[in-house]
């Protein structure tokens, strides 16, 4: 029995992916053995940056389960950007612990049947815990959760930095403060293990120690043909962050980091603009725009690869809530179909024939007004980071330009807005 126990301990330490494969995770390699060892048995604070599709979150779920099994008296906090993201990983960890193979491992190590005493979207505990403190072995928190009174021997952060950190200085500062607070909840002798991908030179990764990077060219997990296909499918900045683990410098960018405002009432009696998609790779983009004494105010939304018909109910709901008057839309492609449909749905609309080069339009109307334009970001109308990212990525050869085109067109159309067709309550 002692030999069997020692063999299992050796297996866990040397080849944890062998255990993962027995649980159905058959894509893990020797590279992931090193990652899991670092997560479970490391001592110092560490940071793992790995490309999307590298199975780093799978390694975290396996590692959290092993920590619960091997170090039952330790408390672990796991943090991701949102509560939904947290729930996904805790569910995976719970499933690993409930597997027949993990129950067998528990029998070999301790001679008892493994059972979960807490199994929720935020807490996981087992019958291996002694004492009556009631604290869960694993606690999951989104970045909006309270850290007050929390303490842990181990802290894992996974993807707490995302596309919103690229486009919002406020979000970057918020995540930095959260990361600094994690230092205070880490018990003496504890550690923090961070995983994710970088988005901005000043994001929270700038505070994280011992960074080790595994980009898409070094892991061998994605072949070159598949990688080329992925690269063609997304913007330059998105591919750079998710696969090359680099942020794109802004020195040459047409549009610098935007500024924001938080009061939706500043959009009242403004206009709308729709850049419509009718299929294929294009998306439908919507701009709500108004002008105040100290500059432009806009709310922007993007629906990638969505037909405009699918987006219209949401767009018209937004127009009503934000008291947006006339919607402008191009009629070149659809012979005025969209304009007629919007009017039939009870909202004023004006169609126009587009005869201006898109790059010239964006680089004149939008670029000229960018410094004086602020984008809405508040609880009721949260920032659409994908929409902002598409604007920041814009250049003459950009594959996707629906959002900057809509913004530029809205600015150009604003002087043509019918003064008598503003929003009226009850219409």
C-alpha positions, -999 to +999 in steps of 0.1 A: +000+000+000+029+024+009+045+017-025+012+024-043+008+057-024+044+067-033+038+058-069+007+080-070+026+109-054+054+106-080+028+105-108+011+136-095+044+155-093+062+143-124+033+136-149+001+153-137-011+154-174-013+116-172-040+121-146-057+147-167-058+124-197-075+097-176-101+124-169-106+130-207-083+160-211-063+144-239-048+175-255-024+183-227+014+178-233+046+177-214+045+215-215+014+214-194+032+191-169+055+220-162+026+245-159+006+223-134+037+216-113+043+253-111+007+260-101+005+232-075+040+230-061+056+264-067+066+287-038+070+322-052+045+345-069+045+336-106+029+349-138+022+327-168+013+344-201+001+319-226-017+323-259-054+316-263-062+279-270-031+268-250-053+250-223-040+272-195-075+274-179-078+236-181-045+234-163-059+257-136-090+235-131-068+204-127-044+223-104-072+236-082-085+200-078-050+187-069-045+215-044-078+206-027-068+170-026-031+173-016-033+204+007-068+202+022-060+227+050-050+255+027-075+281+014-074+291-022-091+321-039-096+320-076-104+352-095-115+360-130-130+391-147-167+382-141-187+359-119-198+339-149-162+332-158-155+321-123-185+297-122-172+280-154-138+271-138-153+261-104-177+238-122-148+222-140-128+218-108-159+202-091-163+177-119-127+167-116-131+161-079-162+141-084-146+118-110-141+081-102-103+085-107-100+113-081-121+093-057-097+064-062-067+088-057-082+099-024-086+063-012-050+056-021-037+087-003-060+088+028-080+057+028-113+075+028-141+082+003-139+117-012-171+138-010-179+174-017-194+193+012-197+225-007-203+226-044-216+260-057-207+285-084-185+303-058-173+277-033-159+242-033-150+221-003-145+184+005-147+162+036-109+163+038-111+196+057-107+193+095-120+219+120-152+240+121-141+273+106-166+269+077-142+286+052-143+269+018-112+252+004-118+271-029-135+304-031-143+320-065-146+358-070-152+380-100-134+413-102-165+430-089-166+410-057-157+422-023-123+412-009-130+426+026-122+401+053-110+375+028-077+355+034-060+328+015-029+307+013-030+307-025-045+331-049-050+324-086-059+351-111-069+341-146-078+365-174-085+394-151-071+416-179-091+416-211-100+438-241-117+464-219-083+471-203-070+481-237-096+507-243-102+521-208-077+536-185-103+535-157-106+498-161-068+493-160-066+513-128-095+493-113-078+460-120-045+473-107-061+483-074-078+448-071-044+431-078-027+452-051-055+443-027-048+406-033-014+411-018-032+420+015-054+390+016-025+366+009-015+348+041+021+350+053+041+324+033+013+323+006+016+329-031-002+344-061-002+327-094-014+348-124-024+337-159-037+356-189-027+377-219-015+413-220-036+441-235-018+474-227+016+485-216+001+499-184-023+471-176-021+451-143+006+428-158+030+457-152+026+449-115+030+412-117+063+394-110+082+365-126+065+366-160+071+336-183+056+339-218+045+311-242+034+327-275+017+308-303+050+301-321+067+285-291+041+260-277+036+240-309-001+236-300-014+253-332-001+244-366+009+272-390-020+268-414-045+270-385-027+300-371-028+318-404-065+312-406-070+326-371-049+356-379-070+364-409-102+362-389-094+390-364-079+424-360-042+430-356-044+441-320-066+411-311-043+386-326-012+403-311-027+402-276-042+367-277-016+349-297+017+369-298+013+381-262+021+417-273+002+449-273+002+472-303+019+505-297-003+535-303+023+559-318+012+552-354-025+548-346-050+571-362-071+571-330-056+573-295-073+561-263-108+575-260-123+595-232-156+586-216-187+601-199-213+585-176-246+604-180-269+590-207-290+622-206-262+640-225-274+620-256-310+631-254-323+645-287-293+633-306-293+612-338-286+576-346-267+559-374-267+523-385-239+507-405-259+476-416-247+441-424-266+418-446-245+387-442-209+375-444-181+387-422-194+422-417-210+434-385-239+457-378-227+489-360-249+515-343-240+551-331-260+574-310-246+609-312-252+643-297-233+675-294-230+694-261-213+728-254-180+710-246-179+684-274-194+653-289-211+625-269-216+591-284-228+556-275-215+528-298-225+492-302-212+465-325-228+431-334-201+411-353-213+390-382-250+398-374-276+407-399-292+441-393-326+426-391-315+407-360-302+439-344-330+463-351-353+456-321-323+462-298-313+494-317-348+508-316-351+500-279-318+519-273-331+549-293-362+551-272-343+548-239-317+574-250-342+597-266-325+595-300-343+611-329-337+604-366-317+574-375-295+577-406-286+548-428-270+542-462-293+531-490-268+520-517-268+483-509-305+478-500-323+503-522-339+519-491-352+487-475-337+494-441-351+530-440-386+518-449-385+490-422-374+514-395-402+538-404-427+510-404-415+501-369-424+536-358-391+555-357-380+584-380-353+575-405-334+592-433-316+573-460-286+586-480-265+576-509-229+571-500-205+585-525-174+592-504-144+570-500-146+553-466-110+559-456-112+596-464-145+599-445-131+582-414-098+600-415-115+634-419-148+635-401-139+611-372-103+619-369-109+657-368-135+654-340-119+625-320-101+647-294-135+663-285-155+631-285-165+611-254-180+576-253-207+565-229-197+540-203-220+535-173-238+507-154-270+510-176-251+512-208-217+495-203-188+500-227-188+478-258-151+471-258-151+452-291-167+483-308-140+506-293-113+482-302-123+482-338-121+520-339-086+520-323-075+493-348-087+513-378-064+519-408-069+520-446-064+482-448-084+472-418-105+441-425-133+453-402-143+489-402-181+489-395-178+509-362-155+537-373-175+540-405-207+544-384-192+570-361-177+590-390-210+589-409-230+600-378-207+630-373-211+640-410-249+635-408-253+655-376-256+689-393-284+674-415-306+662-386-342+673-389-347+697-360-384+689-357-380+651-355-364+648-321-377+623-296-410+629-280-422+611-249-448+585-258-439+582-295 
